[in-house]
Amino acid sequence: MKKLTMLLFLSMAVFLGAGMISIASADIITITPLTQTQWIETNYPSYKNPKCLDIPGIVKFPGWETAGWTQDNNLIYYAEPSGEVSDYLITNDISIGAHTYLVVKDGNHVPRWYIFDLLELSNVVPGTTYSWNGTDDLSLKDFWASPSGGSISHVSICSDGGVPVPEPATLLLLGSGLIGLAGIGRKKFF
């Protein structure tokens, strides 16, 4: 029984430690207008905000006609930065699916939209391809930073679903449950 209890405590410590390490070691991924594997939209009206349901028609990923994209079901992150910003940081943990796209919009300058495939980013590190894991921070840099002006007006991430990213609280709940079970197992009844 002692060996079983010790094994239970050890496995709980490994789960908790792994969860905390993965959260603590999130990287910052820098995306600029020079990051490859992107689509640029110059003809979309400037008064229209980017919608997830517009992305499949622009990107044309296989099966987009039947993917059933809508604004409400596929928009998993949205922000309207205040002020004139050419840099923006996304720090949320996000569920990703088979198709996950980042949209960066100004609307008043050309190009009006940048669309990045977050699962196939080239040249984040020169000569490599990076697939975003949903937990690394995304740093948007140098968008419309030229002398002609412009700024990031909208940022959104659209995805066709995925598995939720585990949170430290979930692992803590699991660990406390395992501790409780171990305690009950050790308690002598009668």
Beta strands, then each sheet from edge to edge (+ up, - down):
strand 1: 28-31
strand 2: 38-41
strand 3: 75-79
strand 4: 88-90
strand 5: 100-105
strand 6: 113-117
strand 7: 121-122
strand 8: 129-130
strand 9: 137-140
strand 10: 154-159
sheet 1: 1+ 9+ 4-
sheet 2: 2+ 6- 5+ 10- 3+
sheet 3: 7+ 8-
end
